[in-house]
């Protein structure tokens, strides 16, 4: 664990008696003494704060920045404007696998903060450098901390200490000040709840974190972040996205804009679109509390039709839930079985999300 990178908020987590674990090359909090279930409930019912500093930030600036992102990623920046965020994918050029899913914060006309997953920052820098000549492509991950304040009370709690930050609309991005600290705030998140994400200079990270928690916002770790995103039907790189998985198979075709012109991986993805994907990502609701797990086989009528990519217990539903890649043509409502350590567990195919606010 000593070789993993540490968040600027590392000591804050230790002071809160967090259980620390390695994740994507970082040492991050899995949970705090209240436990994952309590943190999950707090996000669904009130407000929590996650340290998501393990996400990368690649700053792209100057002439050619827009063109570099347009070529590297699947979505179309012409559909938004400065002051907005956009979800997008980075594809493998040979088979259109999703190398990473990314949020782009378009901050000013010639400044973009590209937010890759924990271990994919260098891959994103390389892809952006291939597409066009850009004056500035810089990994600034070490210069800031990022915290996500999420939940139905996230804005009201945050508004007690940072009303401007609390007022940033969903998928808007704004540069502003919190208690004299210059920050960037985006109306984004990964929980299925409302809230914002705040990028803070390293030297002020602890101050802003303590300020937020002082409003009664509960700290939450990776355990709750995973159960929350699963209930919301959101993909996790390495599970629902990754080698051999395309945007179309993951049910995320809306993030691909074939009409914008050429982009990295367009040709093999277009070929799959024309033929139709042979498998798609679906939801499974288990009849009972037993949690399914990744790589367990899903069968229909005694015949294997797919495999689970992520599974867990849903605190909101009180049942096991899963995301799974199933053969095309398996309809919602189909009764299937999951091989859970040699026992057939019954489940029903559904369309995620499992929980929607």
C-alpha positions in Angstrom: 0.0 0.0 0.0 3.0 2.3 0.6 3.5 2.6 -3.2 0.0 3.9 -3.8 -0.5 7.6 -4.3 -2.2 9.5 -1.5 -5.0 12.1 -1.7 -4.4 15.6 -0.3 -7.1 14.6 2.1 -5.3 11.4 3.3 -4.7 12.7 6.9 -8.4 13.9 7.1 -9.5 10.3 6.4 -7.1 8.9 9.0 -8.4 11.4 11.5 -11.9 10.1 10.8 -10.8 6.5 11.4 -11.5 5.5 7.8 -10.6 2.1 6.5 -8.0 2.7 3.8 -7.6 0.4 0.7 -5.7 0.4 -2.6 -7.8 1.5 -5.6 -6.5 2.4 -9.0 -3.0 3.1 -7.8 -4.2 5.2 -4.9 -4.8 4.7 -1.2 -8.4 5.7 -0.6 -11.1 5.3 2.1 -13.4 2.3 1.7 -15.6 3.3 4.6 -15.7 5.2 7.9 -16.8 3.8 11.3 -20.5 4.2 10.5 -20.1 1.6 7.7 -21.0 1.4 4.1 -24.8 0.8 4.6 -25.1 3.9 6.7 -23.1 6.0 4.3 -25.3 4.7 1.4 -28.4 5.6 3.3 -27.1 9.0 4.1 -26.5 9.7 0.4 -30.0 8.6 -0.5 -31.7 10.5 2.4 -29.5 13.5 3.2 -26.0 14.4 2.0 -22.5 12.8 1.9 -19.0 13.9 0.8 -16.7 11.6 -1.2 -13.0 12.3 -1.8 -12.6 11.6 -5.5 -9.1 13.0 -5.9 -8.0 9.7 -7.4 -9.8 10.8 -10.6 -7.3 12.4 -13.0 -7.4 15.9 -14.3 -5.8 16.6 -17.7 -5.9 20.3 -18.5 -6.1 21.1 -22.3 -5.6 24.7 -23.2 -4.9 27.0 -26.2 -5.5 26.9 -29.9 -6.4 23.4 -31.1 -7.8 22.2 -27.8 -11.3 21.9 -29.1 -10.2 20.0 -32.2 -8.1 17.6 -30.1 -11.0 16.7 -27.9 -13.4 16.3 -30.8 -11.1 13.8 -32.5 -10.1 11.9 -29.3 -13.6 11.4 -27.8 -17.0 10.1 -29.0 -19.3 12.9 -28.0 -19.7 16.2 -29.7 -18.6 19.4 -27.9 -20.7 21.4 -30.4 -23.7 20.2 -28.4 -22.5 22.2 -25.3 -20.7 25.4 -24.6 -18.1 26.9 -22.2 -19.5 26.6 -18.6 -20.9 23.1 -19.2 -19.7 19.5 -18.7 -20.1 16.5 -21.0 -19.8 12.8 -20.6 -17.8 11.0 -23.3 -15.8 7.9 -24.2 -12.2 7.3 -25.4 -12.1 4.3 -27.8 -9.5 1.9 -28.9 -8.7 2.6 -32.5 -8.7 -1.1 -33.6 -11.9 -2.5 -32.0 -13.7 0.5 -30.5 -13.4 -0.9 -26.9 -14.0 1.8 -24.3 -10.5 2.6 -23.0 -12.0 5.1 -20.6 -15.2 7.0 -19.8 -14.6 10.7 -19.1 -16.2 13.9 -17.9 -15.0 17.0 -19.7 -15.4 20.3 -17.9 -15.4 23.1 -20.5 -14.3 25.9 -18.2 -13.5 28.8 -20.6 -13.5 29.0 -24.4 -9.9 27.6 -24.6 -9.6 25.6 -21.3 -10.9 22.1 -20.8 -10.4 20.0 -17.7 -10.6 16.4 -18.8 -11.5 14.0 -15.9 -10.4 10.4 -16.6 -10.6 7.4 -14.3 -8.0 6.7 -11.7 -5.5 4.6 -13.7 -6.1 6.0 -17.2 -4.7 9.5 -17.0 -1.5 8.8 -19.1 -3.6 7.0 -21.7 -5.8 10.1 -22.1 -2.8 12.4 -22.4 -1.4 10.1 -25.1 -4.6 10.1 -27.1 -5.0 13.9 -26.9 -1.5 14.4 -28.1 -2.1 12.3 -31.2 -5.1 14.2 -32.5 -3.8 17.8 -33.0 -1.1 20.2 -32.2 -2.2 21.7 -28.9 -0.1 24.3 -26.9 -1.1 22.9 -23.5 -1.8 19.3 -22.5 -0.9 18.9 -18.8 -1.6 16.4 -16.1 -2.6 18.6 -13.1 -3.9 15.8 -10.9 -1.3 16.5 -8.2 -2.3 20.1 -8.0 -5.8 19.7 -6.7 -8.2 17.6 -4.6 -11.7 16.8 -5.8 -14.6 16.2 -3.5 -18.2 15.2 -4.4 -21.0 16.4 -2.3 -24.1 14.3 -3.1 -27.6 13.6 -1.9 -31.0 15.2 -1.8 -29.8 17.7 0.9 -26.4 18.3 -0.7 -27.2 21.7 -2.1 -29.0 23.0 1.0 -26.2 21.8 3.3 -23.4 23.2 1.0 -25.4 26.4 0.7 -24.7 27.1 4.4 -21.0 27.7 3.7 -20.8 28.1 -0.1 -24.1 29.3 -1.7 -22.6 30.0 -5.1 -21.2 26.5 -5.3 -24.5 25.0 -4.2 -26.3 26.9 -6.9 -24.3 25.5 -9.8 -26.9 23.7 -12.0 -26.6 20.1 -13.1 -23.8 19.7 -15.7 -22.8 23.3 -15.4 -19.2 24.3 -14.6 -18.2 27.5 -12.7 -15.1 29.1 -11.4 -15.9 30.7 -8.0 -14.6 31.2 -4.5 -15.4 29.3 -1.3 -14.3 31.0 1.9 -11.6 32.9 -0.1 -10.4 29.8 -1.9 -10.6 29.7 -5.8 -12.3 26.5 -6.9 -14.0 24.9 -9.9 -17.4 23.5 -9.3 -19.4 21.2 -11.6 -22.9 19.9 -11.2 -21.8 16.3 -11.8 -21.7 13.1 -9.7 -21.8 9.3 -9.7 -24.5 8.3 -7.3 -27.9 8.9 -9.0 -28.5 11.8 -6.6 -28.2 15.5 -7.1 -25.0 17.3 -6.1 -21.8 18.9 -7.2 -18.1 18.1 -7.5 -15.5 20.6 -6.3 -11.9 20.9 -7.5 -9.8 22.6 -4.8 -6.1 23.6 -4.7 -4.1 21.1 -2.7 -3.1 23.6 0.0 -6.7 24.4 0.8 -8.2 20.9 0.4 -8.4 20.1 4.2 -10.0 23.5 4.9 -12.8 23.1 2.4 -13.4 19.4 3.4 -13.7 20.4 7.0 -16.0 23.3 6.1 -18.3 21.0 4.2 -18.4 18.3 6.9 -19.1 21.0 9.4 -22.6 21.5 7.9 -23.5 17.9 8.8 -22.6 16.3 5.5 -21.4 12.7 6.2 -18.1 11.4 4.8 -18.5 8.4 2.6 -16.1 5.9 1.0 -15.6 3.7 -2.0 -17.9 1.0 -0.7 -20.9 3.3 -0.7 -19.9 4.9 -3.9 -20.0 1.5 -5.6 -23.4 0.4 -4.2 -24.9 3.9 -5.1 -23.6 3.8 -8.7 -24.8 0.2 -9.1 -28.4 1.1 -7.9 -28.2 4.0 -10.4 -27.1 1.7 -13.2 -23.9 3.6 -13.8 -21.0 1.8 -15.4 -17.6 1.2 -13.7 -14.5 1.1 -15.9 -13.1 -2.4 -15.7 -16.5 -3.9 -15.3 -19.1 -2.4 -17.6 -16.5 -0.7 -19.8 -13.0 -1.8 -20.8 -11.3 -4.2 -23.2 -13.7 -5.9 -25.5 -16.6 -3.7 -24.4 -17.9 -1.0 -26.8 -20.2 1.9 -26.0 -23.0 0.2 -27.9 -22.7 -3.0 -25.9 -22.8 -1.0 -22.7 -26.0 0.6 -23.7 -24.4 4.0 -24.0 -24.9 4.7 -27.7 -26.2 8.2 -26.8 -22.6 9.2 -26.0 -21.5 8.6 -29.5 -22.1 11.2 -32.2 -21.4 9.6 -35.6 -22.6 12.8 -37.3 -19.9 15.0 -35.9 -17.2 13.7 -38.3 -14.2 11.5 -37.7 -13.1 10.5 -34.2 -10.8 7.9 -32.7 -12.4 4.4 -33.1 -15.2 5.5 -35.3 -14.8 3.0 -38.1 -15.0 -0.3 -36.0 -17.8 1.2 -33.9 -19.8 2.1 -37.0 -19.4 -1.4 -38.3 -20.8 -2.8 -35.0 -23.7 -0.3 -35.2 -24.6 -1.4 -38.7 -24.4 -5.1 -37.7 -26.0 -4.7 -34.3 -24.2 -5.6 -31.1 -24.4 -9.3 -30.2 -24.7 -8.5 -26.5 -26.0 -5.6 -24.4 -25.8 -4.5 -20.8 -28.9 -5.3 -18.8 -30.1 -5.2 -15.2 -30.9 -8.2 -13.0 -33.0 -8.1 -9.8 -32.5 -11.2 -7.6 -35.4 -12.9 -5.8 -33.9 -12.5 -2.4 -31.1 -10.7 -0.5 -28.2 -12.9 -1.8 -25.8 -10.6 -3.7 -24.6 -11.8 -7.2 -21.0 -11.1 -8.1 -19.0 -10.3 -11.2 -18.3 -13.2 -13.7 -21.1 -15.4 -12.5 -22.9 -17.0 -15.4 -26.5 -16.1 -16.3 -28.7 -18.7 -17.9 -32.1 -18.7 -19.6 -34.0 -22.0 -19.9 -30.9 -23.9 -18.8 -28.7 -22.2 -21.5 -26.0 -19.7 -20.7 -26.8 -16.3 -22.2 -24.4 -14.0 -20.5 -22.2 -13.0 -17.5 -22.5 -10.6 -14.7 -20.2 -7.5 -14.8 -21.1 -6.1 -11.4 -23.4 -7.3 -8.6 -24.2 -6.4 -5.0 -26.9 -6.1 -2.4 -29.2 -3.1 -3.0 -29.8 -1.3 0.4 -32.8 0.6 -1.2 -34.5 -2.5 -2.7 -33.4 -4.9 0.0 -32.5 -7.4 -2.8 -29.5 -8.5 -4.8 -29.0 -6.6 -8.0 -26.6 -6.9 -10.9 -25.5 -5.5 -14.2 -24.8 -8.2 -16.8 -23.9 -8.6 -20.5 -26.6 -10.7 -22.0 -27.2 -12.0 -25.6 -29.2 -9.6 -27.7 -32.9 -10.5 -27.7 -33.2 -11.3 -24.0 -36.2 -9.2 -23.0 -37.1 -7.3 -19.9 -39.1 -9.5 -17.6 -37.4 -12.7 -18.6 -36.8 -15.1 -15.8 -33.2 -16.2 -15.6 -30.9 -18.0 -13.2 -27.5 -16.9 -11.8 -24.9 -19.5 -10.9 -23.9 -18.3 -7.4 -21.2 -20.6 -6.3 -22.9 -23.7 -7.7 -26.4 -22.7 -6.6 -29.0 -21.4 -9.2 -30.4 -18.2 -7.9 -33.5 -16.8 -9.7 -33.6 -13.3 -11.1 -35.6 -11.1 -13.5 -34.1 -9.1 -16.4 -34.8 -5.4 -16.1 -33.6 -2.1 -17.5 -31.4 -0.1 -15.2 -31.4 2.1 -13.2 -32.7 0.1 -10.2 -33.2 3.3 -8.3 -34.1 6.7 -9.8 -34.7 9.9 -7.9 
